[in-house]
Amino acid sequence: MVSIHLLLNDETRGLITRDKIAKMKKGVVLINTARGAIVDEQAMIDALNSGHIRHAGLDVYNIEPLPKDHPLTKIPNVTLSAHSAFRTPEASENLIHAAWEHCRRIVKE
């Protein structure tokens, strides 16, 4: 399994190339929850269609939101998810609390 957790920057953009995918063990499971642009999308699609990548779990894409007719929506060995894992009730409460604290600091200054 290869699971990607990187910031997108000049060094990581396109990091997972066609060549690097080819060097992965046949039947690899690829998980990308970082940024779509880190992976060569067409190379990943080709590897999924050939079976080199057994399955991909993706919640990030080169184009967001992912168009309904995008090739990734038609490949059976792909699990697609919205890039929204942070949207939990707890996360919302934390964001609201942080915003209020920031406002209070500004008023005190």
Phi, psi and omega in degrees: 000139174239121180239125187258125180220075184228153169286150175271121175209187183299329181281332184260344179299122180072019183299319181269092185271173175303319180295317180293324176296318180298330180279349177289151179299134179302133182092011180299148170256126183249124178243127176231108175243015184265273179213140182301322186290354177287332183252137172293102188300315181295321178297320178295317179299315179299318181291327175293315180294328180276346183091357177300315169267118182290320182204148174234135173249117188230134168231015174223147186217162176295324177243120178236132358289155181294125178299145182301330182263011181296143180306326180297335180283350184251357183266122186291337182263038177229134172251122182253141179218152175288142180283072186216027181299336180285350185272071176249162176303321180295317180296320179297316178299318179297318179295318179296315179299314180298319179296316178298317179296321178296316178297318179298319178298318181297317182296323181289337183285000000 
